[in-house]
Amino acid sequence: MATIQTLDNIRLSLEKHIGKKILLKANKGRKQITTKRGILENVYPSVFIVKLEANGSDYQRVSYSYSDLLTENVKLKVFKEEKMTEDKLIVS
């Protein structure tokens, strides 16, 4: 079972990437996997917020808990600023 310390470590590692572009893969169940790009907008004690890229001027925000990352229902990859290459976020 995940301890509070483990979830805090995940939160602290995400705080380093606030404002950066990310690739989000979310398992929606029954083999439905959503892949979207966005910006890690904010980190709170229980959840983190991602502002998804959208067409036009509209945008959408989604929130996930840190336990979603721990159970791998959600996976994140952080893009490096200059080259826009993927850099895996290490969650341990």
QUIHU-V498444 format. One record per pair of residues at least 12 apart in sequence whose ideal C-beta (glycine too) atoms are under 7 Angstrom apart, sorted by sequence separation. I is the first residue (numbers start at 1). J is the second residue. D is the distance in Angstrom with one decimal. If there is no record, write none. Layout:
I,J,D + I,J,D
This chain:
23,35,7.0 + 24,36,5.2 + 38,50,4.6 + 39,51,4.9 + 49,61,5.7 + 50,62,5.4 + 77,89,6.6 + 38,51,5.4 + 76,89,4.9 + 23,37,5.7 + 24,38,6.0 + 38,52,4.1 + 49,63,5.1 + 38,53,5.6 + 48,63,6.8 + 21,37,6.6 + 22,38,6.1 + 36,52,5.1 + 37,53,4.8 + 47,63,4.6 + 48,64,6.2 + 22,39,7.0 + 47,64,6.4 + 21,39,5.8 + 22,40,5.4 + 47,65,5.3 + 20,39,7.0 + 46,65,6.1 + 19,39,6.5 + 20,40,5.9 + 41,61,6.8 + 19,40,6.8 + 18,40,5.5 + 69,91,5.5 + 17,40,5.3 + 18,42,6.7 + 18,43,6.2 + 14,40,6.7 + 24,50,5.8 + 15,43,5.1 + 22,50,6.8 + 14,43,5.2 + 11,43,5.9 + 14,48,5.5 + 27,73,4.8 + 26,73,6.9 + 26,74,5.0 + 24,74,6.8 + 25,75,4.4 + 24,76,6.0 + 22,76,5.3 + 23,77,4.3 + 11,66,5.8 + 22,77,6.4 + 10,66,4.5 + 22,78,5.3 + 22,79,6.7 + 20,78,5.5 + 21,79,4.4 + 7,66,4.5 + 10,69,5.6 + 20,79,6.7 + 7,67,6.8 + 10,70,6.5 + 17,78,5.0 + 23,86,6.6 + 6,70,6.9 + 2,67,6.2 + 2,70,5.4 + 17,89,6.8 + 13,89,6.7 + 13,91,6.3 + 10,91,5.3
